[in-house]
Amino acid sequence: AFLLASGGFLDAAAFLICKDILKHPDDCWAINDLGVYFRDEQQYEKSLQCYFYANSLDTGRSKVINVNIGWASAYYGDFNAATKYFDKALAIDGNYSEALEGEALIAFQQGNIQKLYECLLKEVKFMGGAAGATDDGPSDNFATMCATQAAMGEGNLDNQSSDPTNDHTFDNT
């Protein structure tokens, strides 16, 4: 997994992952890593097979494996399945950044600006707002209001001719 994450030699990574799987065929993390290898190689069906098997070994308890299924499904083009597995990851950890990011990107792809902002603002809230913030970030009411305004096209968000460097709608004071 380290070789995959660091951009190392893919053949060496595949060899080491497969060697570990042969020694420990019930190791959900080795199977998951093989799924990552296939996903990086754009072999989404194979990656999904690995992730589903890893998920069954782990009985669906891993937010990481569920998110990996979500991302591979999204890359494959199945946004419904992707959302389902991002939701499963969020059921395990409601603030899991990778799942929120996945749902936000799908919402953007589908033109659902309200959901896009809800996901992004939830992540901002979890991260504590701006650097140096002493509270828990924006309130739920504020996040909902921003998402609603963005979806309605207010606050200069849909004005393609505006200069984004001069739009301070969501600046955190």
C-alpha positions in Angstrom: 0.0 0.0 0.0 2.9 2.4 0.7 4.3 1.8 -2.7 0.9 2.6 -4.3 0.5 5.8 -2.2 4.0 7.1 -2.8 3.9 6.5 -6.5 6.5 3.7 -6.3 6.9 0.8 -8.7 3.4 -0.5 -9.4 4.7 -4.0 -10.3 6.5 -4.3 -7.0 3.4 -3.1 -5.2 1.2 -5.6 -7.0 3.7 -8.4 -6.3 3.9 -7.6 -2.5 0.2 -7.3 -2.2 -0.5 -10.6 -4.0 2.3 -12.3 -1.9 0.5 -11.2 1.3 -2.9 -12.3 0.0 -1.5 -15.8 -0.8 -0.2 -16.0 2.8 -3.3 -14.4 4.4 -6.3 -14.9 2.1 -8.7 -13.6 4.7 -6.8 -10.3 5.3 -9.4 -7.7 4.3 -6.7 -5.0 4.1 -4.5 -6.8 1.7 -7.6 -7.5 -0.5 -8.5 -3.8 -0.2 -5.0 -2.8 -1.3 -5.3 -5.0 -4.3 -8.5 -3.1 -5.1 -6.6 0.2 -4.8 -4.1 -1.2 -7.3 -6.8 -2.1 -9.8 -8.6 1.2 -9.2 -5.3 3.1 -10.0 -5.0 1.0 -13.1 -8.6 2.0 -14.1 -9.7 -1.6 -13.8 -12.9 -0.7 -11.9 -14.7 -4.0 -12.1 -11.7 -5.8 -10.7 -11.3 -3.2 -8.0 -14.9 -3.5 -7.0 -14.6 -7.3 -6.8 -11.7 -6.8 -4.4 -13.5 -4.2 -2.3 -16.7 -6.2 -2.1 -14.7 -9.3 -0.9 -12.8 -7.2 1.6 -16.0 -5.6 2.8 -17.5 -9.1 3.3 -14.5 -10.2 5.3 -14.8 -7.1 7.5 -18.7 -7.4 7.6 -19.1 -3.9 6.3 -17.7 -2.2 9.4 -14.8 -0.2 7.7 -15.5 3.3 6.6 -12.3 3.1 4.5 -13.5 0.0 2.5 -17.0 1.5 2.1 -15.5 4.7 0.7 -13.2 2.8 -1.6 -16.3 1.0 -3.0 -17.9 4.4 -3.3 -15.0 5.9 -5.2 -14.6 2.9 -7.5 -18.4 3.0 -8.2 -18.2 6.7 -9.0 -15.3 6.2 -11.4 -17.2 3.3 -13.0 -20.1 5.8 -13.5 -22.6 4.3 -11.0 -23.4 7.3 -8.9 -26.3 5.6 -7.1 -24.0 2.8 -5.8 -21.3 5.4 -5.0 -23.7 7.4 -2.9 -25.0 4.3 -1.2 -21.4 3.4 0.0 -20.5 6.9 0.9 -23.7 6.9 3.0 -22.6 3.7 4.7 -19.2 5.2 5.5 -20.9 8.3 6.9 -23.1 6.0 9.1 -19.9 4.8 10.7 -18.3 8.2 10.9 -20.6 11.1 10.1 -17.7 13.5 9.5 -15.5 11.2 7.4 -13.9 13.6 5.0 -13.4 11.2 2.0 -17.1 10.3 2.1 -18.3 13.9 2.3 -16.0 14.8 -0.6 -17.3 12.0 -2.7 -20.9 13.0 -2.0 -20.1 16.6 -2.8 -18.5 15.7 -6.1 -21.4 13.6 -7.1 -23.8 16.4 -6.1 -21.8 18.8 -8.2 -21.8 16.3 -11.2 -25.6 16.0 -10.9 -26.1 19.8 -10.5 -27.4 19.5 -6.9 -25.8 22.7 -5.6 -27.8 22.5 -2.3 -26.3 19.0 -1.5 -22.9 20.1 -2.6 -22.8 23.0 -0.2 -24.3 20.9 2.6 -21.5 18.3 2.3 -18.7 21.0 2.0 -20.1 23.0 4.8 -20.4 19.9 7.0 -16.8 19.2 6.4 -15.8 22.8 7.2 -17.9 22.7 10.4 -16.2 19.4 11.4 -12.7 20.9 10.7 -13.5 23.9 12.9 -14.0 26.6 10.4 -11.0 28.8 9.7 -7.6 28.3 11.1 -7.4 29.5 14.6 -11.1 29.3 15.2 -11.9 28.8 18.9 -15.4 27.4 18.4 -16.8 24.4 16.5 -17.2 26.3 13.2 -20.3 27.5 11.5 -23.7 26.5 13.0 -26.0 24.0 11.3 -28.4 26.9 10.6 -25.6 28.9 9.0 -24.5 26.0 6.8 -28.1 25.3 5.7 -28.7 29.0 4.9 -25.5 29.1 2.8 -26.5 26.0 1.0 -30.0 27.3 0.3 -28.7 30.7 -0.9 -26.1 29.0 -3.2 -28.8 26.7 -4.6 -31.0 29.7 -5.3 -28.2 31.4 -7.2 -27.9 34.3 -4.7 -24.7 35.8 -3.5 -23.0 36.1 -6.9 -22.5 32.3 -7.0 -23.9 31.7 -10.5 -22.7 34.9 -12.1 -20.1 33.6 -14.5 -18.9 37.1 -15.4 -18.0 38.1 -11.8 -14.4 38.0 -10.7 -14.2 35.2 -8.1 -11.3 37.0 -6.3 -13.8 39.9 -5.5 -16.6 37.6 -4.3 -16.4 37.4 -0.6 -19.8 35.8 0.1 -18.4 33.0 2.2 -15.3 34.6 3.7 -14.8 33.7 7.3 -14.1 36.7 9.4 
